[in-house]
């Protein structure tokens, strides 16, 4: 469980940093809007950092793994709602 929590936490930090770099305009490889990049960047970076905090400081592997999975679930819900409400003309 601890290895899974570390892997998902590092992936969250990576995706959070790349989305924030896309939102700032430094990295231009995203197909999504700037607002989506901001939301994904803050979501993944924040929950990835919180997951690492629970791994290192609190030594709670289960909570760290749940916090590592949560941005993926919330991101999919946000992406689905963004796709349903967008105008594709």
C-alpha positions in Angstrom: 0.0 0.0 0.0 2.9 2.3 0.8 4.5 1.9 -2.6 1.2 2.5 -4.4 0.6 5.7 -2.3 4.1 6.9 -3.2 3.6 6.2 -6.9 0.2 7.9 -7.1 1.5 10.9 -5.1 4.5 11.5 -7.4 2.2 11.2 -10.4 -0.2 13.7 -8.9 2.7 16.2 -8.3 3.9 15.7 -11.9 0.5 16.3 -13.4 -0.2 19.2 -11.1 3.1 20.9 -12.1 2.5 20.3 -15.8 -1.0 21.7 -15.6 0.1 24.8 -13.8 2.9 25.3 -16.3 0.2 25.1 -19.1 -2.0 27.5 -17.2 0.9 30.0 -16.9 1.6 29.6 -20.6 5.2 28.3 -20.1 4.3 24.8 -21.4 1.9 24.7 -24.3 1.0 21.1 -24.8 -2.5 21.0 -23.4 -5.8 20.6 -25.3 -7.9 22.0 -22.5 -8.8 25.5 -21.6 -6.7 27.7 -19.2 -9.5 27.4 -16.5 -9.3 23.6 -16.7 -5.5 23.7 -16.4 -5.8 25.9 -13.3 -8.4 23.6 -11.7 -6.4 20.4 -12.5 -3.1 22.0 -11.5 -4.4 23.1 -8.1 -6.3 19.9 -7.5 -3.5 17.5 -8.4 -0.7 19.6 -6.8 -2.6 20.2 -3.6 -3.8 16.7 -3.0 -0.5 15.2 -4.1 1.3 17.4 -1.5 -1.3 16.4 1.1 -0.8 12.8 0.3 3.0 13.1 0.7 2.4 14.9 4.0 0.3 12.0 5.3 2.9 9.5 4.1 5.8 11.3 5.8 4.5 13.1 8.8 1.5 11.0 9.9 2.5 7.6 8.6 -1.0 6.9 7.4 -0.7 4.9 4.2 -4.4 4.3 3.6 -5.4 7.9 3.9 -2.5 8.9 1.7 -3.6 6.4 -1.0 -7.2 7.7 -0.8 -6.0 11.3 -1.1 -3.9 10.2 -4.0 -6.8 8.7 -5.9 -9.3 11.5 -5.1 -7.9 14.1 -7.6 -8.4 11.5 -10.4 -12.0 11.0 -9.5 -12.7 14.7 -9.0 -10.8 15.5 -12.2 -12.9 13.1 -14.2 -16.1 14.6 -12.8 -14.9 18.1 -13.6 -13.8 17.0 -17.1 -17.1 15.3 -17.8 -19.1 18.4 -16.7 -16.8 20.6 -18.8 -17.4 18.4 -21.8 -21.1 18.4 -21.3 -21.5 22.2 -20.9 -19.0 23.3 -23.6 -20.0 24.7 -26.9 -18.3 22.8 -29.8 -19.1 25.0 -32.8 
